[in-house]
Amino acid sequence: MEVDETLRSFVEVHLERALGRIFQQQAVQVEVHLVDTNTAKGGVDQSARITLRVPGVPAMHVEETSDDVRKAVVGACERLERAAKRWLDKHHHHAGGAALADLPVEES
């Protein structure tokens, strides 16, 4: 799939929105793969695959498939945000720290 600057910017904005408040000051590595499996046929075949790596946290992998690549990106970013929040919430409780719900949230 060819990625133009508009699509690249769209992906960056949605990733920042999904992860910016969660991993504010940690080094984060994100890989995004956009795939159109049946280019000529159309249908629900465009996927966004995202891998998130943060030091000290197991890698998180999500995938969303849709009929439109932008819908797939939005869906994958939402899944990634939920997965990251779940992991942080679970590990803060086990460590005796504050839950994610107790952490301050920056409004954009």
N, C-alpha and C positions, 0 to 999 in steps of 0.2 A: 504494500500500500504506500502510495506517495504521500508524504507529510509536508504540507506547505506551512508557511509561517503563521497563518491564521489558526490552523489546527494545533500547531505546537504551542501557541499562546493560550489557546483554549484549555489544553491539557495542563499547562503550568498553573493557570488560574484556579482550576478545580482541585489540583493537588495541594496548592498552597492553602486554599480554603479548608480542605479536609484535614490537613496535617499541621497547619501553622500554629494552632492553639495547643495542640497536643505535644509536639516536639519542638518547642520554641527555640531552645538554645543548644540542642544536641546535634551532633553530626549525623545527617541522614543521607542515605543513598537510595535513590528511587530509580527503578528500571521500568520503562513502559514499552510494551509491544502492542502495536495495533495491527490486526490481522483481518484480511478479507479472504475467507476460505473459498468462496465460490464467486469470483469476480463477475463472471458473465451471467450467472443465473439469478443473482439478486436474492432476496429473502433474508431471513434472520441468520446472518452469517458473518457479521462484523464483530470482532472481539477486541476488548481492551484487557490486556494482562498486565498487572502491576505487581512488582516485587519491592517491598520496603525492607531496608536494612538499617538498624539503629544499633550502635554499640551496646552490648549487654542484653539485647533483646533478640529472640529467635526471629529469623526472617519471616515476613508475612507475605503470602501470595494470594491474590484475588484475581478473579476473571469474571467479566460480564459480557454477554453476547446480545446483540440487538440487530435491528434492521438498519440502524444508523450509527455510525462510529461515534458521534457526539453523545448519543444516548448511552452507548456502551461505556464511554469514558466517565460520564456522570455516575452511572450505576456502579462502576468499579471503584470510583473515589468514595462513594457512600459506603460501600462494603469495607473498604480499607479503613475508613474512619471508625466504623463500628468495631472492626476487629482490633484496631489499636486501642480504642477506649476500653474494650472488654479486657484485653491483656493488662493494661495499666491498672484498671480497677481491681482485677483479681490479684495482682501482685502487690498493690498497695495495701489491700486488706490483709494478706498473708504476712506482710512485713510489719504490720502493726501501725502503718502510716495512714495518712488521710486517704479516703476514697477519691476517685476522680471527680465525683459530684461535689466534693468539698473544696476542690482546687479553684482558684480564681480563674475567671474566663475573661479574655480580652474581647471586646466588641470591635468589629471592624467598621 
